[in-house]
Amino acid sequence: MLNEIYIVRHAAPQQGTNIPYDRVPGPPLAELGRGEARAAALYLSHCGIEKLYASPLDRAMETAAIIAEETGLERETVEDIREMRNYLIHVYDKVNYRRVWDAVQNKLPQLQHAVQRVLDEHTAGNPD
């Protein structure tokens, strides 16, 4: 029975690669990011997680691969859970917080839909 969901954002990507951040493949993890992913993996290895999903972006796939190695799970790629660049551009707008909040709120249904789809697929094969 599904009791908890852990959502892990990808670890720190390399900066200055000139690879578009919001399109596949996106930049890979930085060394710092690999350390962050190992820390997340160690934590999650004690949580009894059963499934591991990642977006198709390299940094998310690398983060998930490190978690998979520590937990023994297979990583599944899900196209719907990927960068939502529209609001990230505005996160750095330190003057207009209302604009940031509105942009995030506009993306929540998209995130909710992606998570619900993954949950539906997971529970279809495991009704408990």
N, C-alpha and C positions, 0 to 999 in steps of 0.2 A: 504494500500500500504506500502510495506517495504521501509523505508527510512534510517534506521540506524541499525547497528549491534553492540552490546556491547559484547566484549569478555573479560571474567573475568577468570583469572587464579585462581585455588584453593587457599584457604588461607593456612597459615602456618601449616604444619603437625607436629605431635609429632616426636621428634628425639629419637634415641636410642632404637627403639622398636624391632629391628632385623626383622621387616617385610619388605620383598622386596619392594622397592619404585616403581618399574616399572611394577608390576603385581597385578592383582586384588587379594585381596582387597586393598593392600597398607596400609600405616599407616593412622590412623585417624587424625583429626585436633587436634592441641594443643589448650590450652585455648587462647593463643594469636591469633591463627587462627580463633577461634569462634568469637572473637572480631572484627577481620578484616572482616569476613563474614557479621557480623551485620552492620558494617560501609558501606560495599558495598551494602547490602540490602537496607539500608536507602537511599542511593544515588539513586539506581535503582528504588525505589518505586515512585520516582518523574519523571521518564523518559518515562512513558507510554509503557513499554515493553509488548509484547504480548505473547512471547514464552520463555521458559526456558529449555535449554538443558544442560546435564552434562555427563561426562564420567562415566564409571562404577566404578572408583576408589573411595574408601570410602571418601577420603578427598574432592574430587570433589562433590560427592553426598551430603556430609554434608554441604559444602559451598552452594550448590544449594538449599538444604532444608531450610536453614536459609533465603535465598533470596526468596524462594517460600512462606514462612510464612509471610514475610513482604509485598510481592507484591500480594499475593492471587493467584498466578499462580501455575499450576501443573508442576512438574519437569519431563522431559522426558529424559530417558537414551539413549545415542547414543554411540555404541561401537567404532566407528571410531575416536572419539575425546578423545584420551587418551595420556598418557605419551609417549614422544619420547625420550627415554633414550639414544639413540645413540649419540645425540648431547649434552645432559646434562652432560654426563661424561666429555666432553671436555671443557665445559664452565669454569671449574675451572683451565684450563691450562692457566695460566697467562703469560706464556712465548711466546707461539705460537698463536697469535691472528688470523693469517691467517687460521690455522687449525680449530679454533672455527668457524670462518665465513664460511668456506667451509662446515663444518658439518651442520650448520644452513641452509645454502642455499640448501643443499641436502634434507632437510626435508620439505622445503616450499611447494613443489608440493603435498606431502602427506597431509599437513594441508589444503591447498587450496581445494583439492579433498573432504576432510571431511566436510569443511564448505559449499562447493557447494552442496553436497548431502543433507545436512540439509536444505539449502535454497530451493532446488528443491522440497523437501517433503513439506515444509511450503507453497510454492507458488502453489503447485498442488491443494490444497484444498481452496486456496484463491487467485484467479488470479489477484485481484486488488493489 
